[in-house]
Structures are given as structure tokens and as C-alpha cells.
């Protein structure tokens, strides 16, 4: 009986050591926020309106052109980061200059940049 208790105690010690050492062996987790929204910014404003990520655009790399509704007669619109925008409208720090059937031309810090609509 005494030998059985010693073996169980040693086995318990080995298992405990393995579990603890594996927990400390992993490095610290680092959150990569690139391409993700800030989790501390609320999704709903104080007035109850939904806060879109379209207004978090700081440069052309943040622009995601999702679609274009082309209409010569009434004016075309584009879907940028989930928001419907028209020519002349500013979203974040970029301005929509012209909406074409194949892409959108933006003003980014005084420079014209065209983002083409990708077909999937």
C-alpha cells in the first residue's frame, strides 16, 4: 500500500510539473489590431445611431469598395465600407470625387487615387 501511494504521489507530481511548465512555455499573446475595429469604441452612439466604420477611414488603404450603382440620369452611388456614398461626399479623411462604372476616384490629401471595383 505504501509503495502504491509513493507511485501515485510521484505520478501526480510529474503530471503537475508538465501542466505548469507547458503553461509558462507559451509566449505572451499579442493582439494584432490591423484591419480590425477598435473594441473600445462603441458600436452605437449616445443618440442611439449606429456608428459605421466608414468614418474611420484615414487613408486609401482603409477604403473597401464593395459595389457601384451606376445611373447617368439620377447620379451614381458607391458602397464604401458598407456605407452608400455619392460624389462630393467625404468619408473619414478622403473625399469621393467621381464615381465611374468601373471604380471610384478619391481625393486623398490633395492626390487623386482611383480604386477599381474588383469582380469576383
Helices and strands as residue ranges (DSSP letters): H 2-25, G 53-56, G 60-62, E 65-69, E 77-80, E 83-86, E 90-91, E 94-99, E 103-108, E 111-116
